[in-house]
Amino acid sequence: MSTKIEIEDMITVGSLAEKLMIPATKLITELIKNGVMATINERIDFDTAQIVVGELDVDVELVKKESTPAPVRQKKQASEKAQERPPVVAVMGHVDHGKTTLLDAIRTADVAKGEAGGITQHISAYQIVHNKKPITFLDTPGHEAFAALREHGAQLTDLVIIVVAADDGIKPQTLEAIRFARKAGVNMIVAINKIDKEGADSNRVKQQLAENGLQTEDWGGDTITVEVSAKNKEGIDKLLDMVLLVSEVEELRADEDVPASGLIIEAHMEKGRGPVAVALVESGVIHPGDFVVAGGTYARVRNLESPEGQSLKEAKPSSPVVITGFKTVPRFGDEFSQVNDEKEARLQSEKNATGRKADGGRGGVGSSELIRIIDRSNKLNELNVIIKADVQGSIKSVIDSLRAMDTDEVAVRMVGSGIGPVTENDVHLAHSSNAIIYGFNIGMPTSVKQTASRDKVPVRLYKVIYELIEDAKQEMSKLLAPEVVETEMGRLVVKGIFKTTKTEVICGGEVTKGKLLAPSFAKVFREGDLLAEVQITNLKHGPTDTKEVLQGEMCGMNIATETKLDLQEGDRIECFTRETVERNL
Ligand code: GDP
């Protein structure tokens, strides 16, 4: 009988591994196989845990601890005076099905392109206007974003767009996204993506949706599907029309004349600007100069900007907004709320910080935390790397691009990754695991630079993703076994055999093609079949030794063999050169 283990609705990867009595790396590897990039300190939800445990070779049944329900925030009740607010949309789906491309396509639908390296820089949330109506999109790049959203009972999201690649169909993370939306009770629209691709089969996707309880409109149900090609920006208008249609029915409203509150959806340190946070306003209106508390820190809002960097005088409900002025970097998933003055802000943040300690530091992902990931496989040649970047989305872009270069012979092995500058810890880890540290849009303190140079740890910092990827590609190429290239130089037909020993044959013949060289490698053929590989050690033109004999000439030769060669008249000897050539990916 299997052992029953009780777990809460959310559990860290580390404690689940402990409960299962397996190494955390094993659990992490299994999660990754299922498309979930979670690190040891991150939390996964019960459903994810159950799926993974089902696939591990452990005789355990997970049971949800019902006695301590997760604290679910109640959706803020809007008053009579509440104003209409834009819908907040999250895009979710299986890895590689095109979430990022779709978010970019929506964002840049009417914006000119041209960003560094051609790869769109990461933005965790943005707002667009479609048919004169604003819509807010949230990017949920990492698993932690997903978990935090879920934990907040999806208070932030009004609608989930589930992206399914038409050539790949429904996958584990698609189901996870569907479960998420159902549990949170939010509407779903399914974007059937990549319809431009060969092998795209929208009907199959619809059938799979039906199998999972989502009857699409043409299958007699009410699940809205929109066929799109994020790559070719096809179907985007229709998708946005549907988003507005579904949202209008919901009559989304929020109070504006209450103290502002919402959630921190991204935070990092920026040179010259200090702590920078991206927040999503849920209710109330924030202005520059307001005091806000977020978890254990607070700010007098210095700059209020749109995610695109435009300065704002106010931010209303459902707006993503960039805030500077925090004392320290708030944490992802922290709630923020507006208070009256600095004193209240300080007291409130101190109280939150104390509560957090008592809570065992649960929640959020520390910005300087070095995240250990994976032992992916036993591939022969692996390039060990540690990726550090400014924001989670950049890490994802870098990791995805690196993964795309994996071949059967050489692969990238992620020893660690994390947000923020390169630290001593990263250097130590790189040193012990023989890894290269790649940094994107981040710096490295001088003291760390000294440690790296002392320990001869390569640290490569880039501002353009493409250049970083090129560098890694060259490093991977170095790990490829060199290619052996053989070039045929000439042929000889054997006319007589003069001496045969165990390791040597002396014979004569006519060069019928090209030229023969000594010393050189040679192959012996009889009626087209390869008989042996040998070496020509000496050539004789008449009585004199020579290094080469040309086509049409007769010559004698000494052949060195490893096993006795029973050479006959009429056999063909081909002489060739052999070079090793470095390969590139
Ligand atoms: P994510 O992991 O879900 O964010 O997926 P990405 O947006 O990174 O897309 C994964 C891959 O699919 C990339 O190589 C994209 O260029 C490609 N892709 C995304 N959308 C489309 C599409 O509509 N058509 C085609 N042909 N490729 C697409």
Residues whose N, C-alpha, C, O or C-beta is under 5 A from the ligand:
A	BS01	GDP	H94 V95 D96 H97 G98 K99 T100 T101 L102 N193 K194 I195 D196 K197 V228 S229 A230 K231 N232
